[in-house]
């Protein structure tokens, strides 16, 4: 090659290098990585981009190694859960001068950003005011000012404050600051209907001004087409203000957390005062196909925010109406599910109609439970026939058309037996008799199948036919004049229809059928519900008493689809359920799986057992034993033993029955404690009858049962801290009864007879000062977390600036817009002085003392409230049912029997559960550790060693009432403790160091009820994680039975032919229960 050609080649190479360098640094496309954003957020951001030279790519947190390939990394910090290694990788990326910003980090450790203050401010502003225009300009700003490109650049506009605290409509450019301006817009555009009810819409995952809003538009149009006036609200801090001005007939809350942030209790009181139902339909963050195939439907933290928290506000109908749909670009758009939206709109319409319709015109279907072949109706703790009769009489009194109601309760019961029976499948003779005299509704096959076509998916009914044959099947069917009919048991009393709930499956196992048969329901079951929908045309459904089988029919556990039986059988008829406070766990199944508004009823009244006299001789002989000199004690012990064996107490306490071998002093103490415990045991008396208050003596005994124990145990705990009593004394039941329980009963009796209760009296009883009371309140006040903690440290001016500022980022994040300078300074100051401003740390002894004081104070102050609540409950239940049937709001309430949770009375309220993500609570954790220590102490005393494995059974009601004390026990047995995040949720766990634990890590096995699994699936996952963590623990000071147990199981599985890898995975499985979808 000659010199001239070489020069040309060199020049060309240099030009290529310069060109490549120039292109790469001045003109090439800007690549932006989006990390940890929700799908709907990324859709809004990417869809808003109009620049060909800006490319977004979505990365998962597992793709950190690729961050170096991008010009800018933008991460969403809220909920960003990364390991220390991943966090270090993120920081290394920033240290290499690759522009990176973590926006809205809730964990300070994740607050990684290497942008200059101006760029950070601008990007934050665009995101905080996240409408389409701002997202579009954010892309342009990143290209010009962060990626520093020169060519193919469009100059970005400044941040435009997104509409906030406004009403909106179908025009995404329209926003209205006042209700009057919005209504004027509706009238001008012919949307307003003079006689139409007002429906307010609040909240939503997707901001109405971000572009990804087709689902919101669909709901607005659907409601308007149903003749309703729609008031969609885009606000966080002023939701309640808007609602008060609108005065809606109903509120639809796109739920994520509580309805009104910072005003939760005020919102509940307002809903109660205005008697406005609160609907809480569900939005799915998955595509429709994935949800349809998911047997759970929803679980974990998302379920807590979308289902559990709205229930605290009295929210009803966790009914799925939105899902996500992937478009041709692979982006996820929110879409309404057409049939779900149509049904939900009809549900809202039907509720509103209840508000307007006269009682005489309303048709009510009431379903009661009666076992196949049984003579009487059944409901937990309820005199069902008298209660149902009382309700019917009250309905008639309130103007409902209740025709031909028998004159007496006895005649009414005879009518139920004759016409409202549930027959066994083999009772052919009884069925023939029933056809003659039972007056069933005979539904011709073609009519039944027309109902099926309107209400069920084709595949669902195919399953029915494959299981039970063509309609009407062989059970409860008859052929007349060549036509096949399905016989539906029902009693029509004018506009009230009484229906016995048929068997949910055909078979002999009645318990399994009621509590979750795996099979699809038979024709008779389906027909009984479709009859109410299509033939009777009921305005409302009421399930009467705890509990039936509807909520246990297949499939999903929550967030039901149109392929799930409870969803289809309830249809669009407003559904109410009269349910005992004593079964809070299963009541959640009724709420979430059959969309029932719960109306709680009382348990039977409480009283002390009447068997103290049966132990009198035994207790006398025990006292003689204590008084006997040592040489004669053996003989006295044999006398005690003879009586104990005759009463069978030795079997309960696992003691020997050999009458020639005397019991030891310790064994006699156990017998004495057991006898005293049984003598003080609380029991329920006669069943409760709806509308009938407890007798005065039963109110007295119930209030005593609710009050005496908390006072006695609280005072005993205080005396123990003061070292006035010993552990040994408190473990003696007779001692506790004499020194604490009996005085507590006398105190309760004094208050019931008129003793004035004030702080001075409380202090005298507890032996504390007013200062002690105030300190106890301070210690037990939950610390402010997250945003609440930040707001607490702001001045009034700074708070007002936040409230008045705009913000249009996703609606489920508090809108703060541009952060005022003073607030920024305060935030920086808080970060620097984090250690100084930390919530005071209190010792366990201080916490225990505070709890004891507060328990005594709370109980004494509430003695008369308990009495009043029990007296008023029967009428409140009646009023609540009448109000529900009038389309009103049912106030929320926690559940559990009145002793376990006195806050459950008065009844007549809509029961709610607890937030599983916050369990075990701090109190439950302390209680769980105490119970484990006591259990192990007792076991070791008996066996001189620790157990290797401990078995637990999880029940939903116990979980709710104790806030997860059993979960706490399992974790502590494993030597693992909960880790709480900034919002108080138990989102992680960690090993307790072996030296701190002071004992071996003990293996566990857990059997869970289906109801517990449905309420707390995430807690089961946490326990599985804890087992894996404990089994992998190394260098422990004490033995690790979790690890040795896993190794032994693995070896056994391999010996049985399981592949080694699969055996290793199975070796740490410790939780067993029913499969999902059943």
RAZISUL-V561618 format. One line per field, one symbol per residue. ss: DSSP state (H for helix, E for strand, L for the rest). psi: psi as a letter, one per 30 degrees, with the letter a starting at -180 (. if undefined). Layout:
ss->???
psi->???
This chain:
ss->LLHHHHHHHHHHHHHHHHHHHHHHHHHLLEEEEEELLLHHHHHHHHHHLLLLLEEEEEELHHHHHHHHHLLEEEEELLLLLLLHHHHHHHHHHHHLLLLEEEELLLLHHHLLELLLHHHHHHHHHHHHLLLHHHHHHHHHHHHHHHLLLLLLLLLLLLLLLLLLLEEELLLLLLEELLHHHHHHHHHHLLLLLLLLLEEEEEELLLLLLLLLLHHHHHHHHHHHHLLLEEEEEELLLLHHHHHHHHLLLEEEEELLLLLLLLLHHHHHHHHHHHLLEEELLEEEEEEHHHHHLLLLLLLHHHHHHHHHHHHHLLLELLLEEEEEEELLLLLEEEEELHHHHHHHHHHHHHHHHHHHLLHHHLLEEEEELLLLLLLLLLLLLELHHHHHHHHHHHHHHLLLLELLLLLLHHHHHHHHHHHLLLLLLLLHHHHHHHHHHLLLEEEEHHHHHHHHHHHLLHHHHHHHHHHHLLLLLLLLEEEELLEEEEEELLEEEELEEEEELLLLLLLLLHHHHHLLLLLLLLHHHHHHHHHHHHHLLLLEEEEELLLLLHHHLLLLLLLLLLLLHHHHHHLLLEEEEEEELLLHHHHHHHHHHHLLEEEEELLLLEEELLLHHHHHHHHHHHHHHHHLLHHHHHHHHHHHHHHHHHLLHHHHHLLLLLLLLLLLHHHHHHHHHHHHHHHLLEEELLLELLLLLLLHHHHHHHHHHHHHHHHHHHHHHHHHHLLLLLHHHHHLHHHHHHHHHHHHHHHHHHHHLLLLLLHHHHHHHHLLLHHHHHHHHHHHLLLLLHHHHHHHLLLHHHHHHHHHLLLLLLLLLLLLLLLLHHHHHHHHHHHHLLLLLLLLLLLHHHHHHHHHHHHHHHHHHHHHHHHHHHHHHHHHHHHHHHHHHLLLLLLEEELLLLLLLHHHLLLLLEEELLLHHHLLLHHHHHHHHHHHHHHHHHHHHHHLLLLLEEEEEELHHHHHHHLLHHHHHHHHHHLEEEEELLLLLEEEEEELLHHHHLLLELEEEEEELHHHHHHLHHHHHHHHHHHHHHHLLLLLLLLEHHHHHHHHHHHHHHHLLLLHHHHHHHLLLLEEELLLLL
psi->kleeeeeeeeeeeeeeeeeeeeeeffflkkkkkkkgklefeeeeeeffkgkfgkkkkkklffhfffffglfkjjkjfkgjjlleeeeeeeeeeefggjkkkjkhkfjefgikkglleeeeeeeeeeeehileeeeefeeeeeeefefhlelhkkkkllkkklklhlklafjffkkkfleeeeeeeeeeghfkjegklkjkkkakekkfgfeigeeeeeeeeeeefggkkkikkjlefgeeeeeeeeilflkjjjkjalejkfheeeeeeeeeefhkkjkilkkkhlleeeeefjfeeklaeeeeefeeefffggkliijkfkalkkafgglkkkkkjeeeeeeeeeeeeeeeeeffkkeffkkkkkklkjkkflfllkkjgkjeeeeeeeeeeeeeeggkjjkhkkfleeeeeeeeeefhljklfgieeeeeeeeeffhlkjjkeeeefeeeefflleeeeeeeefeflkkgafkhllkkhgkkkkkjkljjicgkkkkkjlkflkafieeeeegikflllleeeeeeefeeeeefhkflkjkjlklafefglldlelhllggkeeeeeebgkkkljjkkffieefffeeeffghkjkjllllllllllggeffgeeeeeeeeeeefklefgeeeeeeeeeeeeeefgfeeeghllgjffjllleeeeeeeeeeeeeeefkklkbllkkkfjlkleeeeeeeeeefeeeeeeeeeeeeeeefhflleeeffjeeeeeefeeeeeeeeeeeefggkkkaeeeeeeefhlleeeeeeeeeefkkkklbeeeeefglleeeeeeeefllkglkffkkjfbkkleeeeeeeeeeeegeeegkkkkkleeeeeeeeeeeeeeeeefgeeeeeeeeefeeeeeeeeeeeefggakjklklallfeeifffklagljklaljefglkleeeeeeeeeeeeeeeeeeeeefglllekkkkkkkeeeeeefhgeeeeeeeeefhkllkkafggkjflllkkkeeeegllkkllkkkkleeeeeehefeeeeeeeeeeeeffklhkelljfeeeeeeeeeeeeefggkkeeeeeeffgkgkkalllg.
